């Protein structure tokens, strides 16, 4: 289970954010299935780890990269609000972006996403 709240009280470059079982999604993405599935993937990991994912992500960069890559892999299977399906290349570019600060290349991101 998750509580989803639609709000624009998020950083400018963020469309959605999951904190434990609590998800905030920017209002313009209310009909974006992909972003919902991405954030719900984080919630699933939260429950599967009995809440430890919060600490694992804070302590282990590799776990955080894996968790984000998993969410992007899932997101590629669902349409955004315009009916577009994110490609694996687009997902890898986002994962490798400075937004996350992982310090990985697009090629490394693709390898993690493809599992």
C-alpha positions in Angstrom: 0.0 0.0 0.0 1.0 3.6 -0.7 -0.4 7.0 -0.1 -0.2 9.1 -3.3 -0.6 12.9 -3.0 -0.6 15.2 -6.0 1.3 18.4 -5.4 3.6 20.9 -7.0 5.6 21.2 -3.7 8.5 19.3 -5.2 11.9 20.5 -6.5 11.6 21.9 -10.0 13.3 19.0 -11.7 11.3 16.3 -9.9 8.2 14.8 -11.3 7.6 12.4 -8.4 9.2 11.3 -5.1 8.6 8.3 -2.8 9.6 8.5 0.8 8.7 5.1 2.3 5.1 4.4 1.5 4.3 8.1 0.9 4.4 9.3 -2.8 4.2 12.9 -4.0 3.6 13.4 -7.7 3.5 16.7 -9.5 -0.1 17.6 -10.5 0.7 17.7 -14.2 1.6 14.0 -14.0 -1.7 12.8 -12.5 -2.3 10.7 -15.7 1.3 9.6 -16.2 1.2 5.8 -15.6 4.9 5.5 -16.0 5.8 7.9 -13.2 3.2 6.3 -10.9 4.8 2.8 -11.6 8.3 4.2 -11.0 7.4 5.6 -7.6 5.4 2.5 -6.7 8.4 0.4 -7.5 10.3 2.3 -4.7 7.4 1.7 -2.3 7.5 -2.0 -3.1 11.2 -2.1 -2.2 10.4 -0.2 1.0 7.9 -2.9 2.0 10.1 -5.8 0.8 13.0 -4.6 2.9 10.6 -3.9 5.9 11.5 -0.2 5.6 15.3 -0.8 5.6 15.5 0.6 2.0 15.6 4.1 3.5 18.8 3.3 5.4 20.3 1.0 2.7 19.9 3.8 0.2 21.5 6.3 2.5 24.4 4.0 3.3 25.1 2.2 0.1 25.4 4.0 -3.2 25.1 0.7 -5.1 21.8 0.0 -3.5 20.5 3.4 -4.4 21.6 3.0 -8.0 20.0 -0.5 -8.2 16.8 0.8 -6.7 16.5 3.7 -9.1 17.5 1.6 -12.1 14.8 -1.0 -11.2 12.2 1.8 -11.0 13.3 3.1 -14.4 13.2 -0.4 -15.9 9.6 -0.7 -14.7 8.7 2.8 -15.9 9.7 1.9 -19.5 6.9 -0.6 -19.6 4.2 2.0 -19.1 3.1 5.2 -21.0 3.6 8.7 -19.8 0.8 11.3 -19.9 1.2 11.7 -23.6 1.2 7.9 -24.4 5.0 7.8 -24.9 7.0 4.9 -23.6 10.4 5.9 -22.1 13.1 4.0 -23.9 15.9 2.2 -22.1 18.3 4.8 -23.6 16.2 7.6 -22.1 16.1 5.8 -18.8 19.9 5.4 -18.8 20.5 9.0 -19.6 18.3 10.0 -16.6 20.0 7.6 -14.3 23.4 8.9 -15.3 22.4 12.5 -15.1 23.8 14.9 -12.5 20.3 15.0 -10.9 21.1 11.8 -9.0 24.8 12.5 -8.5 25.8 8.8 -8.9 28.8 9.7 -11.0 28.1 6.9 -13.5 28.2 6.9 -17.3 25.2 6.3 -19.5 26.7 2.9 -20.5 27.1 2.0 -16.8 23.5 3.1 -16.2 22.3 1.0 -19.1 24.1 -2.1 -17.7 22.4 -1.7 -14.3 19.0 -1.0 -15.8 19.2 -4.1 -18.1 20.2 -6.1 -15.0 
